[in-house]
Amino acid sequence: MQRRLFLQTSVASAIWAHYVPKRKYRAVIIGDTGQEDYGHGWDQAWQGIPAVQVVAVAGPDGERRRKAMKITGAPRGYRDYHEMLAKEKPDLATICPTRLGERLPMVTAAAENGAHILIEKPFARDLREADAIVAITEKHGVTVQVGHTARIIPVTMAVKSLLDKGELGVLLEMRGRGKEDGRAGGTDLMVLGTHVFDLMRYFSGDPSWVFAHVSEQGSELRPNMRKQDDSAGLVGGDRVEAVFAFPHGVHGHFSSKLNDGWRRRFGVTLYGSRGFVVLPLTKVPSIAPYMLRGRSWIPERGDERWERVDYPPGEVMSTREDVNRAMAMDLLAAIENKRSPVCSARDSRWTIEMVAGIYQSQWSGGRVALPLSART
């Protein structure tokens, strides 16, 4: 599985500049213009791809919808995305809102109309909705690409290359932190932590169990203390500590704690028997990773230096638009070559599974097996 994912990501990182789609596509954009607009620029993901024409935009706010039409070049606009999908019968639907309340209905409507889907993350409000999204899209045979863009950026390729070449030695453990801003804890877990979980799976495979502790102002988090967040579902806690077991004895640690608001710790660190590498996720695309060689994970001799890890030649992405476009082009390649995209619905369901596992571990006070038997 790891080799398959590596090959997919290696191809996808530069595919938008080199891949030529075999046919023309009609795309529509589903927004939520009264609230969160179009996510992290997903309405513009098809710009610069000649094979794709954006034919319509849906959003409830007329003024913002017209602005989105101008930006995307769409000739038609709709207040209701159901009407748009039924009339336009598109090949592709981009689901942009970060808010999750309409996520499942939007995916269902797109799938039932036969549209392949490019979708913002988080994937779903909870595990039941994640299961439903996987089921409905597989039933209708549509391909889904989810916006976990950390998979496709050159910084991730560079770190995976270090692992594959053995420059870190044997992978021993991974550590990830959320952004730890005002959303630290439960919201950070869903909104930014899912990037971390997705990368941990990418580097080390599927986890087999989780043991976690979630607290709120120093007290144990209980189910009735959680609250609804439009962008993250039902969340709780201002501190999250979790340990996941991955194949080959690798453990992954995740933390998010309300603190001084310092955000530069967001990312994943991989510790190997011959050194470690820091993969920062503080911006998109990310800055180059840092590596320190040495079995002790400290400058033991005194002459060791932090190294910037070079990107593969020609793999530099300079803007978020480049990253989104690469994800969009990989979706086209996945459709045409009948393969899984870089971040499929099943891949993304795992991120929600890992979040749900953290809460289930907190409720039970013990280790919880993954995949979860309780899908609530």
C-alpha positions in Angstrom: 0.0 0.0 0.0 2.8 2.4 0.9 4.5 2.0 -2.5 1.1 2.4 -4.3 0.5 5.7 -2.5 4.0 6.9 -3.1 3.7 6.3 -6.8 0.3 8.1 -6.9 1.6 11.1 -5.0 4.9 11.2 -7.1 2.8 11.3 -10.3 0.3 13.8 -9.0 2.7 16.4 -7.7 3.6 17.4 -11.2 0.7 16.0 -13.2 -1.2 19.3 -13.7 1.8 20.6 -15.7 2.3 17.5 -17.8 -0.9 15.4 -18.0 -3.1 15.9 -21.0 -6.8 14.8 -20.4 -8.3 12.6 -23.0 -11.5 14.4 -23.3 -13.4 17.6 -22.4 -15.2 18.0 -19.0 -18.1 20.2 -17.8 -17.7 21.2 -14.1 -20.0 22.9 -11.6 -19.1 24.7 -8.4 -21.1 24.3 -5.2 -20.6 27.0 -2.7 -22.1 28.3 0.5 -21.6 32.0 -0.3 -23.6 33.3 2.6 -21.2 31.8 5.1 -17.8 30.3 4.1 -17.6 31.2 0.4 -15.6 28.5 -1.5 -13.3 27.0 1.1 -9.6 27.3 0.5 -9.9 28.5 -3.1 -11.5 25.3 -4.5 -13.7 27.2 -6.8 -10.6 28.2 -8.8 -9.1 24.6 -8.9 -10.1 24.2 -12.6 -8.6 27.4 -13.8 -5.7 26.9 -16.3 -7.0 23.4 -17.2 -8.2 23.8 -20.9 -10.0 20.4 -20.8 -12.4 21.6 -18.2 -15.1 24.3 -18.6 -16.9 25.5 -15.5 -20.5 25.8 -16.7 -22.3 26.9 -13.5 -22.0 28.1 -9.9 -24.5 27.5 -7.1 -24.7 29.7 -4.0 -27.6 31.3 -2.0 -26.1 34.9 -2.0 -26.8 36.6 -5.3 -24.0 39.2 -5.1 -21.4 36.7 -4.1 -22.6 34.2 -6.5 -22.2 36.7 -9.4 -18.7 37.4 -8.2 -17.9 33.7 -8.2 -19.3 33.4 -11.7 -17.0 36.1 -12.8 -13.9 34.6 -11.2 -14.6 31.1 -12.5 -16.0 32.2 -15.9 -19.2 30.3 -15.4 -22.0 31.5 -17.7 -24.8 30.4 -15.3 -25.6 30.7 -11.6 -28.1 29.0 -9.4 -29.4 29.6 -5.9 -30.0 25.9 -5.4 -27.3 23.3 -6.1 -30.0 20.5 -6.6 -31.5 22.5 -9.5 -28.0 23.2 -10.9 -27.0 19.5 -10.9 -30.3 18.4 -12.4 -30.2 20.9 -15.2 -26.5 20.9 -16.0 -25.7 17.2 -15.7 -22.0 17.9 -15.1 -19.1 15.5 -15.3 -17.4 17.1 -12.3 -18.7 18.8 -9.1 -16.5 20.8 -6.8 -17.9 21.0 -3.3 -16.2 24.0 -1.7 -17.8 24.9 1.7 -15.7 24.2 4.8 -18.9 24.0 6.9 -20.1 20.5 7.2 -23.9 20.7 7.7 -24.7 20.2 4.0 -21.7 17.9 3.2 -23.6 14.6 2.9 -26.6 16.1 1.0 -24.2 17.8 -1.4 -22.2 14.7 -2.1 -25.3 12.6 -2.4 -26.8 15.0 -5.0 -23.6 15.1 -7.0 -23.2 11.3 -7.0 -26.8 10.7 -7.9 -26.3 13.0 -10.9 -23.2 11.0 -11.9 -20.6 13.8 -11.2 -17.1 12.9 -10.0 -16.3 15.0 -7.0 -13.5 17.3 -5.8 -14.3 18.2 -2.2 -13.0 20.4 0.6 -11.9 18.8 3.9 -12.9 17.9 6.7 -14.5 14.9 5.0 -17.6 14.6 7.1 -19.1 15.6 10.4 -18.8 12.1 12.0 -18.1 8.5 11.1 -21.7 7.7 10.2 -21.7 10.4 7.6 -18.2 9.3 6.4 -19.5 5.8 5.9 -22.5 7.2 4.0 -20.4 9.2 1.7 -18.2 6.2 0.8 -21.3 4.1 0.2 -23.2 6.6 -2.0 -20.2 7.5 -4.2 -19.2 3.8 -4.7 -22.8 2.9 -5.4 -22.9 5.4 -8.3 -19.3 4.7 -9.4 -18.0 8.3 -9.0 -14.4 9.1 -8.1 -13.8 11.4 -5.1 -10.8 13.5 -4.5 -10.6 15.1 -1.0 -8.6 18.3 -0.2 -6.0 16.8 2.0 -3.4 18.7 0.0 -0.5 17.8 2.3 -0.3 14.5 0.4 0.6 16.1 -2.9 3.0 18.9 -2.0 6.7 18.5 -2.7 7.6 18.7 1.0 5.8 15.4 1.5 7.4 13.8 -1.5 10.8 14.8 -0.2 10.2 13.2 3.2 8.8 10.0 1.6 11.9 9.9 -0.5 14.1 10.1 2.6 12.2 7.1 4.1 12.4 5.1 0.9 16.1 5.6 0.5 16.8 4.6 4.1 18.3 8.0 5.1 16.3 8.0 8.3 17.1 4.3 9.0 14.2 2.4 10.4 11.1 4.5 11.1 10.5 4.3 14.9 7.8 6.9 15.7 5.9 9.9 14.4 4.8 13.0 16.2 2.2 15.5 15.0 0.7 18.7 16.4 -2.3 20.7 15.3 -2.2 24.4 14.7 -3.0 25.1 18.4 -4.5 28.5 17.8 -7.9 29.5 19.3 -9.3 26.3 18.0 -6.9 24.1 19.9 -8.3 20.8 21.1 -11.4 19.4 19.5 -11.8 21.8 16.6 -8.1 21.7 15.8 -8.4 17.9 15.9 -10.9 17.9 13.0 -9.8 20.9 11.0 -6.0 20.6 11.1 -5.4 17.3 12.8 -7.0 15.4 9.9 -4.0 16.6 7.8 -1.7 15.1 10.3 -3.6 11.8 10.5 -3.7 11.5 6.7 0.1 11.9 6.5 0.7 9.4 9.3 -1.2 6.8 7.3 0.6 7.9 4.1 4.0 7.3 5.7 3.2 4.2 7.8 -0.1 2.5 6.8 -3.4 1.9 8.6 -3.4 2.2 12.4 -4.6 -0.8 14.5 -5.5 1.0 17.8 -5.7 4.3 19.6 -5.3 5.4 23.2 -6.2 9.0 24.0 -6.9 11.5 26.7 -9.1 14.6 26.1 -9.6 17.3 28.7 -11.3 20.7 29.1 -9.7 23.2 31.4 -8.0 20.4 33.2 -11.1 18.2 33.7 -11.9 15.0 31.9 -14.0 15.6 28.8 -17.4 13.9 29.0 -19.8 13.4 26.1 -22.3 16.0 27.3 -19.6 18.7 27.3 -19.2 18.6 23.6 -20.5 21.4 21.3 -21.5 21.7 17.7 -19.0 23.5 15.4 -20.2 24.2 11.9 -16.8 23.6 10.4 -15.9 20.6 12.5 -19.0 18.7 13.7 -19.4 17.8 17.4 -16.2 18.7 19.1 -14.9 19.1 22.6 -11.9 19.6 24.8 -9.1 22.2 24.8 -6.3 19.5 25.0 -6.0 16.3 23.1 -3.3 13.7 23.5 -3.4 10.5 21.5 -1.2 7.5 20.5 -1.9 5.4 17.5 -0.3 2.0 16.7 0.9 1.6 13.1 2.4 -1.4 11.3 5.9 -2.6 12.0 5.9 -1.3 15.6 5.6 2.4 14.6 3.7 4.6 17.0 2.2 8.0 16.1 1.6 10.7 18.7 -0.8 13.6 18.2 -1.2 16.6 20.5 -3.2 19.8 20.4 -3.3 22.1 23.5 -4.7 25.6 24.0 -1.5 27.6 24.8 0.1 30.9 23.8 -1.3 30.9 20.3 2.1 30.0 18.7 1.2 28.2 15.4 4.6 27.2 14.0 4.6 23.7 15.6 1.9 22.5 13.2 3.2 19.6 11.2 4.6 16.0 11.5 8.1 14.9 12.7 9.4 11.5 11.7 12.0 9.8 14.0 14.2 7.1 12.5 17.1 5.0 13.8 19.5 7.3 11.9 18.0 10.7 12.3 14.7 12.7 12.2 13.0 15.1 9.8 10.5 17.9 10.5 7.7 18.3 8.0 6.1 21.7 8.6 2.5 22.4 7.6 2.3 26.0 8.7 1.5 27.3 5.1 0.4 25.9 1.7 2.6 25.0 0.0 4.9 24.3 2.9 8.4 25.4 3.3 11.1 22.8 2.8 11.5 20.2 5.6 14.5 20.1 8.0 16.5 17.1 8.9 19.0 16.3 11.6 21.2 13.2 11.1 22.2 11.2 14.2 21.0 8.2 16.1 20.6 10.2 19.3 18.3 12.9 17.7 20.6 15.6 19.1 23.9 17.1 17.8 25.9 14.5 19.7 29.3 15.3 18.3 28.7 19.0 18.1 29.3 19.4 14.4 25.9 18.1 13.2 23.8 20.7 11.4 20.2 21.0 10.5 19.8 20.4 6.8 17.2 21.7 4.4 15.8 18.8 2.4 15.9 19.6 -1.3 12.8 19.0 -3.4 12.9 16.8 -6.4 13.8 18.7 -9.6 10.8 20.5 -11.1 8.5 19.7 -8.2 8.2 23.2 -6.7 4.7 24.6 -6.1 4.6 28.3 -5.3 0.9 28.9 -4.5 -2.2 27.3 -3.0 -3.7 27.5 -6.5 -0.9 25.3 -7.8 -1.6 22.7 -5.1 -5.4 22.7 -5.7 -4.9 22.5 -9.5 -2.6 19.5 -9.0 -5.3 17.8 -6.9 -7.9 18.6 -9.7 -5.6 17.2 -12.4 -5.0 14.1 -10.4 -8.7 13.6 -10.2 -9.0 13.7 -14.0 -6.1 11.2 -14.3 -7.7 8.9 -11.8 -11.0 9.0 -13.7 -9.4 8.3 -17.0 -7.0 5.6 -15.8 -9.5 4.0 -13.5 -7.3 4.3 -10.4 -7.7 5.7 -6.9 -6.9 9.4 -6.6 -4.2 10.7 -4.3 -6.7 11.2 -1.5 -9.8 9.1 -2.0 -13.0 8.9 0.0 -11.8 5.8 1.7 -8.5 7.5 2.6 -10.3 10.4 4.0 -12.8 8.3 6.0 -9.7 7.1 7.9 -9.1 10.6 9.2 -12.6 10.8 10.6 -12.2 7.2 12.0 -9.1 8.3 13.9 -10.9 11.4 15.3 -13.8 9.2 16.4 -11.4 6.7 17.9 -9.9 9.4 20.1 -13.2 10.3 21.6 -14.2 6.6 22.0 -11.0 6.0 23.8 -11.7 9.0 26.1 -15.2 7.7 26.9 -14.0 4.1 27.6 -10.8 5.1 29.4 -8.8 2.6 27.5 -7.3 1.5 24.2 -9.7 1.2 21.3 -9.2 -1.1 18.2 -9.3 0.3 14.7 -11.3 0.2 12.5 -14.0 1.0 15.0 -16.8 -1.5 15.6 -19.1 1.3 17.0 -19.7 3.6 14.0 -21.2 6.4 16.1 
